[in-house]
Amino acid sequence: MNQIQPYTDDFMRFDEQSGHYVLTEKAITDKCGIDLRARLSQDKTVNADIVINRICCTVSDMIYSFIHEFSICDKRQDCLIATVPELRNAVQKAMEYQMEFFLANGSLYLSVEDSAIGKEIHRMSQNILIDSGICYTGV
């Protein structure tokens, strides 16, 4: 596998602080076919940029949280995702499916109820991540 440095493009940005990739608004529009800004303008959202960024960060956190369930060395997994093109591509695709799922179903992560309902990771996202090998924990 070719190694690359973490980078930002039109569809994902690399967040230096968290060490994670985050989808961009362009990815939501071009890859998911959802004009989130138009949806937010209907609700008279105070600052659409902040809301869009928050949603993108939440979806990123959801995907990375799922990945981290498979390892005791989260930093190693994050480093692999940041530097191996195939893993970066898998994470992007998983985030795209998760974004569609999140926007269609909402999120109960802020609920005080202790329930897994609403906290699911889309099945396609799970399959992509597991098939990519990033969730492999060894034997």
Phi and psi in degrees as a GROMACS rama.xvg file:
@    title "Ramachandran Plot"
@    xaxis  label "Phi"
@    yaxis  label "Psi"
@TYPE xy
-76.0207  138.789  ASN-2
-102.457  142.558  GLN-3
-129.184  165.792  ILE-4
-85.9343  151.22  GLN-5
-56.6196  139.286  PRO-6
-145.801  162.063  TYR-7
-108.142  137.208  THR-8
-134.27  -164.978  ASP-9
-65.4031  -24.7301  ASP-10
-107.153  -21.904  PHE-11
-144.804  144.563  MET-12
-115.943  148.98  ARG-13
-95.016  121.068  PHE-14
-89.1668  109.536  ASP-15
-60.6282  -38.0864  GLU-16
-64.9088  -46.4798  GLN-17
-89.1738  -22.7749  SER-18
76.4209  21.1838  GLY-19
-119.939  154.044  HIS-20
-83.8876  150.055  TYR-21
-136.501  134.436  VAL-22
-62.2314  154.594  LEU-23
-102.507  167.32  THR-24
-60.1992  -36.3855  GLU-25
-61.6571  -36.3578  LYS-26
-64.829  -40.7054  ALA-27
-63.5501  -42.2524  ILE-28
-72.5717  -52.667  THR-29
-81.1256  -36.7217  ASP-30
-94.4112  -34.89  LYS-31
-98.0511  -14.5226  CYS-32
70.5137  30.0502  GLY-33
-122.597  123.933  ILE-34
-94.0813  85.475  ASP-35
-64.5432  -36.7112  LEU-36
-61.8439  -40.4332  ARG-37
-65.7524  -39.7151  ALA-38
-61.7473  -42.5481  ARG-39
-69.8718  -32.399  LEU-40
-67.5271  -25.7323  SER-41
-70.4284  -27.2268  GLN-42
-91.9951  1.51456  ASP-43
57.3653  41.2048  LYS-44
-60.6642  137.555  THR-45
-58.6707  -50.8855  VAL-46
-139.288  99.3938  ASN-47
-59.767  -36.4715  ALA-48
-58.9548  -43.5655  ASP-49
-66.6006  -43.0188  ILE-50
-64.8605  -44.7189  VAL-51
-62.2284  -45.0402  ILE-52
-60.8762  -41.5495  ASN-53
-64.4633  -42.2861  ARG-54
-63.9758  -44.0894  ILE-55
-62.1756  -41.3201  CYS-56
-66.2075  -38.578  CYS-57
-63.0924  -45.2682  THR-58
-63.6316  -40.3643  VAL-59
-59.9458  -46.7859  SER-60
-60.6417  -38.2559  ASP-61
-62.5359  -46.2056  MET-62
-67.7879  -45.9881  ILE-63
-65.343  -35.3501  TYR-64
-62.3883  -42.7947  SER-65
-60.9787  -45.931  PHE-66
-60.8783  -42.868  ILE-67
-68.5886  -17.9057  HIS-68
-63.3832  -18.4333  GLU-69
-99.1976  5.60726  PHE-70
-149.682  154.01  SER-71
-96.936  -2.64415  ILE-72
-120.374  74.3315  CYS-73
-59.8562  -39.0748  ASP-74
-63.0105  -35.827  LYS-75
-65.9088  -44.9744  ARG-76
-60.0519  -45.279  GLN-77
-62.051  -39.3547  ASP-78
-64.1689  -41.5939  CYS-79
-63.4466  -44.5555  LEU-80
-61.5508  -40.0098  ILE-81
-71.2923  -23.116  ALA-82
-120.169  -8.48673  THR-83
-109.309  115.002  VAL-84
-54.3435  -41.2596  PRO-85
-62.9848  -36.8112  GLU-86
-74.2131  -37.552  LEU-87
-59.8489  -45.2433  ARG-88
-62.3701  -41.0831  ASN-89
-63.688  -42.9466  ALA-90
-64.5803  -40.677  VAL-91
-61.0913  -48.0492  GLN-92
-61.9214  -42.9517  LYS-93
-61.8738  -40.8044  ALA-94
-66.0585  -35.759  MET-95
-62.6896  -47.1724  GLU-96
-63.6931  -39.9575  TYR-97
-66.6425  -36.4483  GLN-98
-62.4074  -46.2007  MET-99
-59.2963  -45.284  GLU-100
-62.5523  -45.9374  PHE-101
-61.8885  -46.2745  PHE-102
-70.2929  -28.4592  LEU-103
-79.7086  -33.1255  ALA-104
-114.446  -12.2946  ASN-105
78.7368  -171.623  GLY-106
-139.142  137.171  SER-107
-107.781  17.4393  LEU-108
-59.9331  -26.4183  TYR-109
-90.8573  -1.16866  LEU-110
-68.652  147.153  SER-111
-83.6166  -10.8981  VAL-112
-69.2095  137.728  GLU-113
-91.8646  80.5899  ASP-114
-140.888  147.879  SER-115
-85.2296  -10.8131  ALA-116
-64.3571  129.001  ILE-117
89.3154  -5.78468  GLY-118
-110.383  15.7621  LYS-119
-72.3941  154.561  GLU-120
-102.506  130.332  ILE-121
-50.3472  139.634  HIS-122
-59.0372  -38.8674  ARG-123
-65.0658  -39.3482  MET-124
-60.748  -45.9538  SER-125
-59.1405  -48.4529  GLN-126
-60.2615  -43.9216  ASN-127
-60.3184  -46.0122  ILE-128
-68.4459  -43.0759  LEU-129
-66.0069  -43.6572  ILE-130
-66.9632  -24.8019  ASP-131
-71.2985  -21.4215  SER-132
95.6852  -9.6199  GLY-133
-67.2677  -21.7257  ILE-134
-93.2588  1.49276  CYS-135
-65.3413  129.641  TYR-136
-110.212  -3.74268  THR-137
88.8941  172.214  GLY-138
